[in-house]
Amino acid sequence: MSDDGMRFYENILETVGKTPLVRLSRISRRLPVPLYAKVESFNPGGSAKDRIGVSMIEAALKDGHLKPGGTIVECTSGNTGVGLAMAACIMGFKTVFCMPDKVAREKITLLKAYGAEVVVCPTAVAPDSPESYYQVARKIARERPNAFLTNQYDNPANPAAHYRTTGPEIWEQTAGKVTHYVTSIGTGGTISGAAKFLKEKNPKVRVVGADPVGSILCQWFHTRTMGEAHTYKVEGIGEDFLPQAYDWDVIDDVVSVGDRESLNTARRLAREEGILAGGSGGTALWAAIEEAKKAKPGDVVVVIIPDTGERYLSKVHNDEWMRDNHLLDPTDAVVSELLFGKSAGGHAVLSVAAADPVRRALDLVRQYDVSQLPVLDGDRVVGTVYDSRIMKLVLDDPTALDRPVRDMMEPPLPIVGKDEPVTRVAQLLKQKDSSAVLVAGNGGGPSGILTRLDVISLIAE
């Protein structure tokens, strides 16, 4: 604050950290304990890596490794690059970033927007290959005058940033009640730094790392043996070598999470909680949900959601990309999504009033080629009429066309809420007497109808 009462920051770097803790009330509603998300997209560069960008530059300046006007070099999947580039703009450094070719195009464009030079390298090579983004970054740092490789993987300023900021923030925001700390893992800084602080406050805090299938870190933690790495779709986490930034002594468990679980959980986070995150956030959240299932009442589970999903709109949050990569999980969808896809290509739910003549129901069945119609009394669903029942009734007695629908209706169809999982619809439709399911509307009446064909079509896609 200035002398005249104005409230402002001297530069954007002063806004790094102090990110909010948000209760995930919808995702955790069926769990024995609530989940709390540390939403790191509130950092100015959109991720937790903003914290280490400033920390690594300041440490390099203090140690004399980085000179004024020099060039910062780093191998990154994007977020660390943004944190470094943003700080470099303020502090007067050039930046060069080497990235694997699997990263979303948005990240490359974003780094260039900060004035960075970007070098894209192949993903599917060994870490010691001259073509790997690790080795290309080292080569650039050696050959360019006054260049410094920040090397987030082995740099102690990486976990130190989280020890100074992330850990204390979580402790303060939970009033010291945190019992579980869960985060996806890659360089080791986020888990090691914050965990060290939390363990110093309470050694009983359980620390869990979430590692993508294809990374070597989970196997190393459990067996101290090196497995064979293979490629995976989640960006920014996991490794094919052992970074020195890890403090394995403060980690209680590492779990392995597949691409399908990670990416669909990230999509679920956006859909149910309004928090747009990347795949690494989905990895961490999936592991946190599993931890919460085993937790005791009174436990407090905190999960790091490391970045914003705006950097993955062409991938994680793109149905076509997810489908093309065989990652879209239909069982993870909710009723509103299925209903939206159906209503976008046709009419809204059809119905008849209990007092309407059977003729009205027959007209709708013929015009729209439907098999059943919900029967309403005002906004209340009171029954169902089926095309086969109408046909039999009219063939036996043509005058039945003028009788009220209530005289020939059958019990109402099951009703589900818009936020319920599609798996609930599938369970109801497996029952012999359920040909369709109604979706409850905001005003009391049904807002849609789902049939077996609708669910089967979703699975087939």
KAUR-V700858 format. One record per residue. N is the residue number from 1. SS is DSSP state (a for helix, b for strand, c for the rest). PHI is phi as a letter, one per 40 degrees, with the letter a starting at -180 (999 if undefined). NEAR is the number of other C-alpha atoms within 12 Angstrom. Layout:
# KAUR-V700858
N_SS_PHI_NEAR ; N_SS_PHI_NEAR
This chain:
# KAUR-V700858
1_c_999_9 ; 2_c_c_9 ; 3_c_c_7 ; 4_c_c_7 ; 5_c_g_7 ; 6_c_c_9 ; 7_c_b_9 ; 8_c_a_13 ; 9_c_b_12 ; 10_c_c_12 ; 11_c_a_14 ; 12_a_c_21 ; 13_a_c_26 ; 14_a_c_19 ; 15_a_c_21 ; 16_c_c_33 ; 17_c_g_38 ; 18_c_f_28 ; 19_c_c_32 ; 20_c_c_25 ; 21_b_b_30 ; 22_b_b_29 ; 23_b_c_26 ; 24_c_c_34 ; 25_c_c_19 ; 26_c_c_23 ; 27_c_c_36 ; 28_c_c_29 ; 29_c_c_18 ; 30_c_b_15 ; 31_c_c_24 ; 32_c_c_22 ; 33_c_b_31 ; 34_c_c_32 ; 35_b_b_45 ; 36_b_b_38 ; 37_b_b_43 ; 38_b_c_41 ; 39_b_c_40 ; 40_a_c_40 ; 41_a_c_35 ; 42_a_c_30 ; 43_c_c_33 ; 44_c_c_30 ; 45_c_c_39 ; 46_c_g_35 ; 47_b_a_41 ; 48_c_c_47 ; 49_a_c_48 ; 50_a_d_44 ; 51_a_c_50 ; 52_a_c_49 ; 53_a_d_49 ; 54_a_c_40 ; 55_a_c_35 ; 56_a_c_42 ; 57_a_c_46 ; 58_a_c_27 ; 59_a_c_24 ; 60_a_c_29 ; 61_a_c_22 ; 62_a_c_14 ; 63_a_c_13 ; 64_c_g_15 ; 65_c_c_21 ; 66_c_b_29 ; 67_c_b_23 ; 68_c_d_21 ; 69_c_g_19 ; 70_c_c_26 ; 71_b_b_36 ; 72_b_c_51 ; 73_b_b_46 ; 74_b_a_46 ; 75_b_c_43 ; 76_c_a_47 ; 77_c_c_42 ; 78_c_h_47 ; 79_a_c_46 ; 80_a_c_49 ; 81_a_d_51 ; 82_a_c_45 ; 83_a_d_46 ; 84_a_c_49 ; 85_a_c_43 ; 86_a_c_42 ; 87_a_c_37 ; 88_a_c_35 ; 89_a_d_27 ; 90_a_c_22 ; 91_a_c_26 ; 92_c_g_20 ; 93_c_b_28 ; 94_b_c_35 ; 95_b_b_45 ; 96_b_b_42 ; 97_b_b_47 ; 98_b_b_40 ; 99_b_b_38 ; 100_b_c_36 ; 101_c_c_27 ; 102_c_c_26 ; 103_c_c_35 ; 104_c_c_33 ; 105_a_d_23 ; 106_a_d_23 ; 107_a_c_41 ; 108_a_c_32 ; 109_a_c_22 ; 110_a_c_30 ; 111_a_c_36 ; 112_a_c_23 ; 113_a_c_18 ; 114_c_c_27 ; 115_c_g_25 ; 116_c_c_32 ; 117_b_c_28 ; 118_b_b_37 ; 119_b_b_33 ; 120_b_c_29 ; 121_b_b_28 ; 122_c_c_23 ; 123_c_c_29 ; 124_c_c_21 ; 125_c_b_20 ; 126_c_c_22 ; 127_c_c_27 ; 128_c_c_16 ; 129_c_c_18 ; 130_c_d_17 ; 131_c_c_24 ; 132_c_c_27 ; 133_a_c_35 ; 134_a_c_39 ; 135_a_c_29 ; 136_a_c_31 ; 137_a_c_40 ; 138_a_c_29 ; 139_a_c_24 ; 140_a_c_29 ; 141_a_c_29 ; 142_a_c_17 ; 143_a_c_15 ; 144_c_c_19 ; 145_c_c_18 ; 146_c_f_22 ; 147_b_b_30 ; 148_b_b_38 ; 149_b_c_39 ; 150_c_c_40 ; 151_c_f_36 ; 152_c_d_45 ; 153_c_c_34 ; 154_c_b_24 ; 155_c_c_28 ; 156_a_c_30 ; 157_a_c_37 ; 158_a_c_46 ; 159_a_c_40 ; 160_a_c_36 ; 161_a_c_40 ; 162_a_c_39 ; 163_a_c_32 ; 164_a_c_28 ; 165_c_b_32 ; 166_a_c_46 ; 167_a_d_43 ; 168_a_c_29 ; 169_a_c_30 ; 170_a_c_42 ; 171_a_c_34 ; 172_a_c_20 ; 173_a_c_24 ; 174_c_c_27 ; 175_c_f_15 ; 176_c_g_26 ; 177_c_c_22 ; 178_c_d_38 ; 179_c_b_37 ; 180_b_b_48 ; 181_b_b_53 ; 182_b_b_51 ; 183_b_a_54 ; 184_b_c_50 ; 185_c_b_52 ; 186_c_a_44 ; 187_c_c_41 ; 188_c_h_46 ; 189_a_c_48 ; 190_a_c_54 ; 191_a_c_49 ; 192_a_c_43 ; 193_a_c_40 ; 194_a_c_45 ; 195_a_c_49 ; 196_a_d_38 ; 197_a_c_33 ; 198_a_c_39 ; 199_a_c_29 ; 200_a_c_18 ; 201_a_c_22 ; 202_c_a_21 ; 203_c_d_20 ; 204_c_c_21 ; 205_c_d_32 ; 206_b_c_34 ; 207_b_b_44 ; 208_b_b_44 ; 209_b_b_49 ; 210_b_b_52 ; 211_b_b_48 ; 212_b_c_44 ; 213_c_c_34 ; 214_c_h_28 ; 215_c_c_38 ; 216_c_c_34 ; 217_a_c_40 ; 218_a_c_38 ; 219_a_c_28 ; 220_a_c_27 ; 221_a_c_29 ; 222_a_c_19 ; 223_a_b_13 ; 224_c_f_13 ; 225_c_b_14 ; 226_c_c_19 ; 227_c_c_21 ; 228_c_c_19 ; 229_c_c_26 ; 230_c_a_20 ; 231_c_c_26 ; 232_c_a_31 ; 233_c_c_38 ; 234_c_c_44 ; 235_c_b_45 ; 236_c_g_40 ; 237_c_b_50 ; 238_c_g_44 ; 239_c_a_41 ; 240_c_b_34 ; 241_c_a_31 ; 242_c_b_29 ; 243_c_c_30 ; 244_c_c_22 ; 245_c_c_29 ; 246_c_c_36 ; 247_c_b_31 ; 248_a_c_29 ; 249_a_c_18 ; 250_a_c_31 ; 251_c_b_37 ; 252_c_c_28 ; 253_b_a_32 ; 254_b_b_39 ; 255_b_b_35 ; 256_b_c_32 ; 257_b_b_40 ; 258_c_c_29 ; 259_a_d_38 ; 260_a_c_32 ; 261_a_c_36 ; 262_a_c_42 ; 263_a_c_46 ; 264_a_c_41 ; 265_a_c_42 ; 266_a_c_45 ; 267_a_c_45 ; 268_a_c_40 ; 269_a_d_42 ; 270_a_c_29 ; 271_a_c_27 ; 272_a_c_28 ; 273_a_b_25 ; 274_c_g_20 ; 275_c_b_33 ; 276_c_c_35 ; 277_b_b_45 ; 278_c_c_51 ; 279_a_c_51 ; 280_a_c_54 ; 281_a_c_53 ; 282_a_c_47 ; 283_a_c_50 ; 284_a_c_55 ; 285_a_c_50 ; 286_a_d_43 ; 287_a_c_42 ; 288_a_c_46 ; 289_a_c_40 ; 290_a_c_28 ; 291_a_c_37 ; 292_a_c_35 ; 293_a_c_23 ; 294_a_c_17 ; 295_c_c_22 ; 296_c_c_16 ; 297_c_d_15 ; 298_c_g_15 ; 299_c_c_27 ; 300_c_b_38 ; 301_b_b_47 ; 302_b_b_48 ; 303_b_b_50 ; 304_b_c_51 ; 305_b_b_50 ; 306_c_c_47 ; 307_b_a_44 ; 308_b_c_39 ; 309_a_c_39 ; 310_a_c_28 ; 311_a_c_35 ; 312_a_b_37 ; 313_c_c_27 ; 314_c_c_19 ; 315_c_b_34 ; 316_c_d_45 ; 317_c_c_32 ; 318_c_b_24 ; 319_a_d_24 ; 320_a_c_16 ; 321_a_c_19 ; 322_a_c_28 ; 323_a_c_22 ; 324_a_c_13 ; 325_c_c_19 ; 326_c_f_20 ; 327_c_b_32 ; 328_c_c_32 ; 329_c_b_30 ; 330_a_c_32 ; 331_a_c_29 ; 332_a_c_31 ; 333_c_c_33 ; 334_b_b_31 ; 335_a_d_39 ; 336_a_c_30 ; 337_a_c_31 ; 338_a_c_37 ; 339_a_c_38 ; 340_a_c_23 ; 341_a_c_22 ; 342_a_c_24 ; 343_a_c_19 ; 344_c_c_13 ; 345_c_b_10 ; 346_c_a_14 ; 347_c_c_19 ; 348_c_c_21 ; 349_c_c_31 ; 350_c_c_32 ; 351_b_a_41 ; 352_b_b_37 ; 353_b_c_30 ; 354_c_d_31 ; 355_c_c_24 ; 356_c_c_27 ; 357_b_c_26 ; 358_a_d_37 ; 359_a_d_27 ; 360_a_c_27 ; 361_a_c_43 ; 362_a_c_33 ; 363_a_c_21 ; 364_a_c_26 ; 365_a_c_26 ; 366_a_c_18 ; 367_a_c_13 ; 368_a_b_19 ; 369_c_f_16 ; 370_c_b_26 ; 371_c_c_28 ; 372_b_a_37 ; 373_b_b_47 ; 374_b_c_46 ; 375_b_b_39 ; 376_b_b_29 ; 377_b_b_22 ; 378_c_g_18 ; 379_c_c_20 ; 380_b_c_22 ; 381_b_c_32 ; 382_b_b_30 ; 383_b_a_29 ; 384_b_a_40 ; 385_b_b_45 ; 386_b_b_35 ; 387_a_d_28 ; 388_a_c_21 ; 389_a_c_26 ; 390_a_c_38 ; 391_a_d_23 ; 392_a_c_17 ; 393_a_c_25 ; 394_a_c_21 ; 395_a_c_13 ; 396_a_c_12 ; 397_c_a_14 ; 398_a_d_15 ; 399_a_c_15 ; 400_a_c_25 ; 401_a_d_26 ; 402_a_c_22 ; 403_c_c_23 ; 404_b_c_23 ; 405_a_d_35 ; 406_a_d_28 ; 407_a_c_25 ; 408_c_b_31 ; 409_c_c_34 ; 410_b_b_25 ; 411_c_d_22 ; 412_c_c_29 ; 413_c_c_35 ; 414_b_c_31 ; 415_b_b_32 ; 416_b_b_32 ; 417_c_c_28 ; 418_c_c_30 ; 419_c_c_26 ; 420_c_c_29 ; 421_b_c_29 ; 422_a_c_34 ; 423_a_c_25 ; 424_a_c_26 ; 425_a_c_40 ; 426_a_c_32 ; 427_a_c_21 ; 428_a_c_25 ; 429_a_c_28 ; 430_c_c_18 ; 431_c_c_16 ; 432_c_d_10 ; 433_c_c_14 ; 434_c_b_25 ; 435_c_c_31 ; 436_b_a_36 ; 437_b_b_40 ; 438_b_c_40 ; 439_b_b_38 ; 440_b_c_28 ; 441_c_c_24 ; 442_c_c_12 ; 443_c_c_11 ; 444_c_h_18 ; 445_c_c_28 ; 446_b_c_36 ; 447_b_b_31 ; 448_b_a_39 ; 449_b_b_44 ; 450_b_b_48 ; 451_b_b_33 ; 452_a_d_27 ; 453_a_c_19 ; 454_a_c_29 ; 455_a_c_35 ; 456_a_c_20 ; 457_a_c_15 ; 458_a_c_28 ; 459_a_c_22 ; 460_a_c_14 ; 461_c_c_21
